[in-house]
Amino acid sequence: MKTGRALVAGRWHAAEETFPVVNPATGETVARVAECGPEVVAEAVDAAAAALPAWRAMPAHERAAIMRRAAALLAERAPEIGATLTAEQGKPLSEAVGEVVAGADHLLWSAEETRRVYGETIPSTSADTRIMVLPEPVGVVAGITPWNFPVSMVTRKLGPALAAGCTVVLKPSELTPMSAVAVAECLADAGFPAGVFNLVTTTRPQAFADVVMTDPRVRKISFTGSTAVGRRLIRQSADDVKRLSVELGGHAPVLVFPDADVAAAAAGVARAKFMNAGQACTSPNRIYVHESLAEEFTAELTRLADAIVVGDGAADGVTMGPLIDERAVAKVRRHVEDALAGGARRVTAREPGERGGRFHPPVVLADVRDDMLVCREETFGPLAPVLTFSGDTRDAEDAVVARANATPYGLAAYVWTRDLARVVRVGEALRFGILSINGAPLAPPQGPFGGVKGSGYGREGGHHGVEDFVERKYVSLGLG
Ligand code: NAD
């Protein structure tokens, strides 16, 4: 069994108290991890605050070199770290290794961006004054990450924060801490100065939040997780007026218009929906298909769903792992049962309960309506609800866009059409932070990933992501 330690002030912290990490496929305990109390969180903040002056003063190309080394180590260790990820999170090994490689790419991209955090000069109103705008790191950052992408969520916070010259205290999900420990090992081995990056493992997230929220040296919280916790953090941040980025839940619509390539749309939806067993904030939650394509689309999506091999993500040939816990399985079941009771039809072959435990087969539902639970709550599981729309006029287009927008969330939306004018019209009308048109990928490191409305605010990725960790100091300079 593995042991996970916290990393504080450059030292690996073994705690007397530990908590178990359970493999969701087997129920076995795969690791025991340091249970850090509030005093360790406080030490980590002390360390990050102490490391800040030297880190921010270090020339950007030197910071970039250390970050590049960390990215290279992460990529090099992707097979082992992927195995750790699968053991605690459940996704198939190939997806896990892909996530680690993507995580390394995020770090590398941020490393390169380190050298491009530019300032400005602005024309002043008199000959003997100058106006300059200087970029400065916001300061100590506390990061809180979820379990569904336990490597890439960590690197997407770390990369831009470190690139901007911030120091970080990170708390990973208590369900998947070993992936974060593995990232921390890469950073430590890459030669990050002590205290620049600190990892605190704990099963008491509120106690962590209480320390970082009340310490005035922590100037920013970067959170990815549920909307309920995000709201609490927004309220808590008010007292000390801390900066926040909150990447929260989603309820992504897919719009498949009559001129779409049906086979490509079904394949793209299957990929987006069943990746990570549907446990993604960008996962399609309402699939609106034009009635002229609905039969063909649903048949193809069903064929792809029925071909998915469900099992332990570490086993050969498995293409979908378990859900994270029993509660997650119960939620999928509830959504399926509610829809069936309301008149929807299950078109996939497998019975939802056939496998038991934390496994749930992919399910495609037809004849779904907007008022069903599955269309109102984020399922976070392998359930694809197909709804239809009719007409091919501007009014019909507006009507389906209005249905897509009728959610408190606003993270990702997917559009399938070969009509460029429609892409522009529909794209402008959709109230979401991210649009994928005809299956183009959503999360490359250079793209500003993030939501609107109940999906939160702030962007991760791209130069916008780095900007979230930068203060702009305005200097009005008199030449005397
Ligand atoms: P969660 O909110 O339960 O947990 C996320 C993190 O917050 C964990 O580290 C957890 O320990 C911590 N946490 C829990 N209670 C806390 C508290 N009171 N104070 C401070 N921290 C606390 O979410 P989850 O179940 O781990 O993740 C799933 C959710 O995350 C889904 O809603 C999903 O849509 C969302 N998500 C969003 C994005 C995005 O980029 N928008 C990405 C991935 C996941």
Residues whose N, C-alpha, C, O or C-beta is under 5 A from the ligand:
A	BS01	NAD	I144 T145 P146 W147 K171 P172 S173 E174 P205 Q206 A209 T224 G225 S226 T227 V229 E247 L248 G249 G250 A280 C281 S455
